[in-house]
């Protein structure tokens, strides 16, 4: 008993710096190296949100082993080398049952045996510096379910840890000062919500995502010992509020979405975070357009552009110009819409930048085409809208299943309203095929509108079959 007490009272062993990885970075700054990692990821179809802070955590030894997505990227960047050559510990030593065995013989606490947060659906179980022995089997179950389970199982199991585990408990203890582990858990929750939304849509996620948002603001209330941690908590809580707001937005809960976006905007202003403020205004503009308040959409998009201009990201400014274009289209101002679309294309053409925010991974050529299609649709130019929607669906990365369904639903509606019912029905059938994977009220509402337009054209080729399959869909509550 005495020896156990002595062992548990020993201070955590400081992480050992990863000198091999630091040597590979060479003369590049952490930010430049992070940009190179993101480029390498794109080359092999991975999606990682690497930044200078992540590079610093690897070099300091805080991240002893990367997740599977980062492993593939690093081995692509440095052919012929192994993880050990890059200075990383064996995976068996830092997670699962192997890690548990090591812990029994070592005073090192589990929070020092951490892997990086996952960025893709193929990555390993989430990074959590609060993991204890009782979590190991649960992590194995989550990983297996995430890799092999169906949509409902994947979403439920993957969202299970979004209560932030130890972070929630920490927030409830006034004497405890919040640290980097809680900030990391919060950032990981944001990443997982975005990942699951990309794959499956918002409907099954919104209610489960509310708990970690409450925890996030409880963490802010608890306070952190260091200003850097406080800044991460504010940024994480604000981004989480936007993510949860988007889930409400995409599932048709506009009042809830408006409240969450306003909360994020207030958080951004309290912490003087222009990147977060631009993101909150960006989503507010999108919501205003969808809620039938186009003038508010224009004002919010213009406010976002004012805040974002000093950030130095042309791609962000391009997206914000598209948000403004959507508002002008809602006001039936074709000239204003065309001018904003021209700016969006010109800014997008400047290419990616190290200043592009991590949350903009969805914004590529496909999204540009899709948002332009929505503008022409709002203006009633159905042939032009259909052209852009078709291009958007064709260009979309297969990872973004929800967006493929969205663009194809837009295409079906544009074709139906443009007098091409047979092509509209064919596109509608493609969307129906994706609904086993995607749960989005937005997409279901679009399909319902398309079905109403096609009703008088039952006799056209394929229309009757589409209408019958659509009518058989389970009605959402």
RATA-V817620 format. One record per pair of residues at least 24 apart in sequence whose ideal C-beta (glycine too) atoms are under 6 Angstrom apart, sorted by the first residue. I is the first residue (numbers start at 1). J is the second residue. Records with the same first field share a line. If there is no record, write none. Layout:
# RATA-V817620
I: J / J
This chain:
# RATA-V817620
7: 107
10: 107
12: 109 / 112
13: 108
15: 61 / 62
16: 61
17: 60 / 61
18: 58 / 59 / 61 / 87
20: 86 / 87
21: 58 / 59 / 86 / 87
22: 59
30: 55 / 56
31: 354
35: 354
37: 73
40: 73 / 76 / 77
41: 73
44: 76
46: 72 / 73 / 120
47: 119 / 120 / 361
48: 119
49: 119 / 358
63: 116
64: 89 / 94
65: 89 / 91 / 94 / 115
66: 116
67: 115 / 116 / 118 / 123 / 124
68: 123 / 124
69: 119 / 120 / 123
70: 116
96: 136
100: 133 / 136
111: 181
117: 188 / 191
126: 161 / 188
127: 188
128: 185
129: 181 / 184
130: 165 / 166 / 181
151: 200 / 437
155: 196 / 200 / 204
159: 208
162: 189 / 212
163: 211
164: 212 / 215
168: 215
171: 215 / 218 / 219 / 222
177: 225
178: 219 / 222 / 224
180: 229
182: 219
183: 229 / 232 / 233
186: 216 / 236
187: 236
190: 239 / 240 / 243
193: 243
198: 400
199: 401
200: 438
201: 402 / 438 / 439 / 440
202: 247 / 250 / 251 / 440
203: 251 / 439 / 441
204: 439
205: 247
206: 247 / 248 / 251
209: 244 / 247
213: 240 / 244
216: 240
234: 267 / 271
235: 273 / 276
237: 267
238: 264 / 267 / 268 / 276
242: 279 / 283
249: 287
250: 440 / 442
251: 441
252: 441
254: 291
257: 287
274: 307
275: 357
277: 307
278: 304 / 307 / 308
282: 320 / 323
285: 323
286: 323
289: 326 / 327 / 330
294: 327 / 330 / 331
297: 327
298: 324 / 327
311: 355
312: 355
313: 353 / 355 / 356
314: 347 / 350
315: 356
317: 347
318: 344 / 347 / 348
319: 363
322: 371
325: 375
326: 375
329: 375 / 378 / 379
330: 378
334: 379
337: 375
341: 372
365: 395
366: 392 / 395 / 396
370: 407
373: 410
377: 414
382: 414 / 417 / 418
383: 418
385: 414
386: 411 / 414 / 415 / 418
389: 414
401: 437 / 438
402: 438
405: 431 / 434 / 438 / 443
406: 443
409: 443 / 446 / 447
412: 450
413: 446 / 450
416: 450 / 453 / 454
417: 453
421: 454 / 457 / 460 / 463
422: 460 / 461 / 462
425: 462 / 463 / 466
426: 462
428: 466
429: 466
432: 469
